[in-house]
Amino acid sequence: MYKINCLNPIAKVGTKLLTDNYTMTDNFAEADAALVRSASVHELELPDSLEAIARAGAGVNNIPLDKCAQKGIVVFNTPGANANGVKELVIAGMLMASRDLVGGVKWVEANKDDENIVKDVEKAKKAFAGGEIKGKKLGVIGLGAIGVQVANTAINLGMDVYGYDPYISVDAAWKLSRHIIHIESLDAICENCDFITIHVPALPSTKGMISEDALSKMKDGVVVLNFARDVLVDEDAMCRALESGKVKKYVTDFPNPKSVHMKNVLVLPHLGASTEESEDNCAVMAVQELMDYLENGNIKNSVNYPACDLGDRSGTRLAIFNRNVPNMIGQFASTLAEAGINIPSMTNQSKGDLAYTLMDVEGDVTDAVLDKLMAIQGVFKIRVIK
Ligand SMILES: NC(=O)c1ccc[n+]([C@@H]2O[C@H](COP(=O)([O-])OP(=O)(O)OC[C@H]3O[C@@H](n4cnc5c(N)ncnc54)[C@H](O)[C@@H]3O)[C@@H](O)[C@H]2O)c1
């Protein structure tokens, strides 16, 4: 029976996937695994019982990843589970930038006591008229879980879509509509597009990617959308570009003391993934990852251990956590062979200086065998999954 602790409320649609093999506990100190959203794990003592933590969401800065890795605690997140929520808001952002929806709603609100509103609106509405997005050129920077969905949806809305991602994954490339024009430089996106939306992670290499130089190469009257992270945009340069009219509108999901005071800015209060469906998707994915790990030892979407999958388990399986150094597999195999234990299947993956080995075994894995495996230099944790 596995004990699961929820450090935050987790959507029921996820926790109800847990079978009779699982029980919920309020006590983190006795948990086999924890589910978390934004609660900080940094201050918590990590119990010896803890095998895994799953974050229902993408960011994991509330979890001490290295400390967990050193203790053989696998940390999971749920990449892409909120992609549709963000995509829909990006589309809304493009529409809000094209038609003055916000100005129009504010006008109606301000004039709600006007008895002649039916007549007055016909004169006033000119101020809020706009353009359509159909036929316009959209540049998508970063074609991961969100960028691909934005690009494909924009195609369906009749836009010409240009995609730029030098590191696109095979999986993302498979999902991308064939109508998307493959662009090989950021400059080409800047020079050609009427709308530019950025969907890359915040890394030292992407910080300030929408720079003074990039902005200067954009078309006059471009709309820039940022639903990824504020640091991706040089906000001083953006301020100047908005003041001069080079950028017609900047739509961002990140209020900060600079962005909220910009001219022609539409700032949303970090609403990208704030949908019931995104929370449900994250909860389901987080629970499925934990169950597959606890029951089969398989690792998918971990941020501190390599992906490793030996399929569903039918008998005894060993999960060995070890340093990524030579001759580990050889030593595991000979130790098990000496004890007369057969290995019908196995797989091993590494990430940095950590490695993870899954072995299906036939034979009696006694404490003495486990002691011998643990005594191999570089091995720091073994799970026997039965
Ligand atoms: N507004 C919100 O509430 C919200 C919600 C979820 C995610 N996000 C943000 O959106 C970002 C993207 O999310 P995702 O799920 O699509 O991530 P993802 O990891 O699936 O995709 C990121 C893509 O960016 C590409 N990339 C990396 N560096 C690049 C570069 N220099 N130039 C071009 N492409 C580059 C990668 O190859 C990858 O395909 C996240 O990092 C996160 O910061 C925001």
The ligand as an ORCA input file, in Angstrom:
! r2SCAN-3c Opt
* xyz 0 1
  N       1.541     32.234    -19.005
  C       1.472     31.092    -18.346
  O       0.683     30.929    -17.425
  C       2.362     29.966    -18.749
  C       1.933     28.646    -18.571
  C       2.754     27.610    -18.989
  C       3.986     27.872    -19.554
  N       4.387     29.166    -19.679
  C       5.695     29.486    -20.275
  O       5.702     29.066    -21.617
  C       6.983     28.546    -21.950
  C       6.831     27.536    -23.073
  O       6.059     26.447    -22.583
  P       5.975     25.058    -23.369
  O       5.156     24.149    -22.513
  O       5.604     25.287    -24.781
  O       7.511     24.613    -23.294
  P       8.257     23.525    -24.184
  O       9.466     23.144    -23.415
  O       7.324     22.452    -24.607
  O       8.698     24.339    -25.494
  C       9.693     25.303    -25.503
  C      10.271     25.343    -26.906
  O      11.176     26.444    -26.982
  C      12.214     26.047    -27.865
  N      13.378     26.909    -27.702
  C      14.295     26.904    -26.713
  N      15.216     27.860    -26.934
  C      14.878     28.476    -28.096
  C      15.442     29.528    -28.852
  N      16.554     30.159    -28.456
  N      14.824     29.905    -29.985
  C      13.682     29.279    -30.405
  N      13.113     28.266    -29.739
  C      13.702     27.869    -28.594
  C      12.471     24.596    -27.494
  O      13.140     23.901    -28.533
  C      11.050     24.080    -27.281
  O      10.538     23.507    -28.447
  C       7.446     27.918    -20.635
  O       8.850     27.883    -20.540
  C       6.860     28.808    -19.576
  O       7.797     29.792    -19.194
  C       3.606     30.204    -19.304
*
